[in-house]
Amino acid sequence: MKKVVVHAPGGFDRLVVESHPDPTPAPGEVRVSTRAAGVNFADCVVRMGLYQSAKDYVGWPITPGFEFAGVVSALGEGVTDLELGAEVFGVTRFGGYASEISVPRLQLLPLPKGLTFSQAATFSTVFLTAWYAVCELVRLRPKMRVLVHSAAGGVGSALVQLARLAGCEVVGVVGGPRKVQPALEQGAHAVIDKSAQNLWREAERHAPAGYHVILDANGPETLRRSYAHLAPGGRLVVYGFHTMLRKNAGRPNWLKLAWDFLRTPRFNPLEMTDHNRGVLAFNLSYMFDEVELFLEAMRFLVGERAQASGFEQACPDPLSSRARFDSFEFADYSVRSWTCCSRGSS
């Protein structure tokens, strides 16, 4: 098998394609011959050495990657409900950038009808993140006012779709004019281009009484103002801090990181109580033991309700968000994909 290995933190030059023996599935595991693997911004953070769960669970060296799709190539003891050659997609806590991968059976699902390997491989991370944010942490209701930062990105576009599916009034925020139309096509009622418009003035214009839910993965650039624009009873959901990382060279700027850490807001529980506002945050890479939660999410996302809403058509197939293993030309795909992710152009 071949896999991408990162032996030490750094830039794109740390990506090394290596040959290793095929993994032997343990009891209850399934080995999958990978046809496509998703590339996410979190993978860039792993490679930089700044992803805490990667340090906690793996260390160095590490193979990034949270999601993949392919065909079953071997079954571990006790797995009787899958056949060799079955087409599947799934999730893994790191290790996804490999031509062969073994994971617990419950982390795999049949490839949905109508989806390619590439589409399925880029589905799980963004939609599970979005589902957990708006279906588990908050309870969306029709007519709720929802503000989604980075609304044309992977998780952002999934959040827009799920909020619109719940009947909410969705306002998206994007970082450039070319992202406005994609956010509208995903279901946003209005889109703010912060490169050409005053973000908070426009946000207030669309929701003078504030927002019931604001979803923010920017970090210190917007967190404080996002909190200030919550309506009474509103909740700010935090799932990333991508503006702390510069958008070039693929290496962290330690001085900027230190400054951004110092200016990250600390929310006062007494003030939150007085204003009836809440702040929620999460990282799904720490939640792989929550199998029932994963199955509940996937039943919703690829189940009858999602398909009835035309959900299959929402899965993109961009080069910038996938890496194929057909000919193992991974070095080229990974650098191009990671460059797009780190620049916010996925």
Secondary structure, 3 states (H helix, E strand, C coil): CEEEEECCCCCHHHCEEEECCCCCCCCCEEEEEEEEEECCHHHHHHHHCCCHHHHHHCCCCECCCCEEEEEEEEECCCCCCCCCCCEEEEECCCCCCECEEEEEHHHEEECCCCCCHHHHHCCHHHHHHHHHHHHHHCCCCCCCEEEECCCCCHHHHHHHHHHHHCCCEEEEEECCHHHHHHHHHHCCCEEEECCCCCHHHHHHHHCCCCEEEEEECCCCCCHHHHHHCEEEEEEEEECCCHHHCCCCCCCCCHHHHHHHHHHCCCCCHHHHHHHCCEEEECCHHHCCCCHHHHHHHHHHHCCHHHHHCCHHHHCCCCHHHEEECCCCCHHHHHHHHHHHHHCCCC
